[in-house]
Amino acid sequence: MRTLRNILIATVFAAACSKNSTTAAAQGAPARGDLQWGPAPAIFPPGAEMAVLEGDPSKAEPFTVRLRVPNGYKIPPHTHPTTENVTVLAGTFRVGMGTTFNESDLKALDRDAFASVPANHAHYAMARGLTVVQVHAIGPFAMNYVNPADTPKQP
C-alpha cells in the first residue's frame, strides 16, 4: 500500500513548465526565497502555480519543479512517460492509483512524505489545504489523461 501511495504522488505533480524553464536553467537553481512562481502549464487544471528550480522539463534532462495548489485542487487520472519523484513540502497531498478518480481511495501524504511513481502508471490526486510538492524527474515531461475529456482546454 505504501508503494502504491508513493507511486501516485510522484506522478501527479511531475509537471513541466516550459514557459519558465529556460530562464531557470540559465540562471541556475534559485535560492529558496527567490522562486519565480507562475501559472502551471496548461496541461494542469486551472489554479496551480509552478516554479522551476533546475533543468528544463521540456528536454531530455533532469529537472526539478515545485507545484503549489489550493485546497480541494484535483488532478484527474493520468500517466507520465517517465518515473517521477515527489516530496510534499506543505499541506497534504492525497493520491490514488488507477484509471478512475475515487475520493474514498485517496491516501494522505503529509509534509516530508516522499513518493516515486513508475512511468506509465495511472494515478490521480487532490490537495487538502494549500499544498506544495517538489518533483524531480528526467524529461521531457508529459501528462497523458486517461479520459481525454479531462485534458484541460488550451487557451
N, C-alpha and C positions, 0 to 999 in steps of 0.2 A: 504494500500500500504506500509505503514511503517513496519507493521508486516511482510509482505512478504519479504521486503528488509532485515529486521532483521533476519529472518529465514535463508535466503540464505547465508549471510555472515558467520554466525556462523558455519554452517555445512561445508562449503567449506574448512576452514582451521583448522578443528579439527583433526589434524594429529597425528600419533603415530610415535615415534622414539625409537623403542625397542633397537636399537644399542647403543644409548647414555643414555637411561633412567635409567639403573641400576646404573651407575656412578653418575648421578644427584641425584637420590633418596638417595644414600648412603651418599653423601656429603651435602645434604640439598639444599635449594634454593640458587643459585649463586647470588652474588652481580651483579648489573646492568652491570658493565664493565667486569665481569668475565664470560660472557656467552660463552659456548663452542658450536660454530656453526659447523655444519657438513652437509653433503648431507641429504636431507629429505629421508624418507623411500621410497623404490622402488615403493610403491603404488601411489606415486605422479609422474606426468610427470617430466622428467629431467629438472634440472635448479633451483629447490627450495632448500633452506637450512633450517635447523631446529635446535632449541636449546631447550632442556628440562629444565624447571625451577624447577619443583617438580613433584613427583609421577612417576609412570611407566605406560605409555599409554597401554601397553600390558596386564595389570592386571585390575581386577575389583576394581578400587580405583580411587579417584580423581587425576587428573593430570593437569598440565599447561605447554603449549609449546608455542614457538614463531616460526612463519614461515616467511621466508624472500624470496621474489620472484622478478625477474626482470620485467622491463616494458614489457607489452604485454603477460606476462605469463598467460596461460589459464588452467583451470581445467574443464574438461568435466562434463556433468550432472552425478550426483552420489547421493547416500544416505549414512547415517550412522545409526547404530542401537541405538544410544543414543543421547540425547539432547546435543547440544554444544553451547557454549557461546564464542563470538568473539569480540575483541576490536581492532580497527585499530590504530596502533601506528605511522605509517609513510606511506606516499603515499596515493593512492586512490584504494580501493578495490571495484571493480564493480561486483555486484552479480545479478543473475537472478534465478527465480524459474521455475521448470518444468523439463520435460524429454528431451527437445531439446534445444541445445545451440543457442540462438538468441541474437546476439550482440546488436540489437536495443532495447531489453527489459532490458538490464543491468541497474541497479540503482547504482549510485556512493555513496560509503561510505567513507568519508574523515576521517582525523585524529581525534581520540577520539570518533568516532562512535562506537556504541555497537549493537550487534545483537544476538538473541538467536534463534536457529533453532531446531524444534522438531525432534525427532527420526523418521527415515524413510521418511523424506521429501526431494524430489528430488530438486536439485539446482546445480548451476554452477557458475564459477567466472572468472574474468580477472583482471589483475593488470594494473594500469596506474601509471607509474613511479616506482622506486624501492619501494616496498611495504612490510611492516612488520605488521603482525597481531599476537595477542596473543589469544590463545584458551585455555579455561578450560572446562573440562567435566569429566564424570566418565567413565572409561574404562571398558572393553577393547575396544580400538579404532579399527574401521574397516571402510573401504571405499569401497562401492559397486557401480561400474559404471553401469549406466542404460544400455548402449550399451557395451557388453563385449569386443568389438573391441577397445574401448577406454582405457581399462586397460593397463597400461604401461607394456612393456615386461620385465620380470625379467632377470637380467644379468646372 
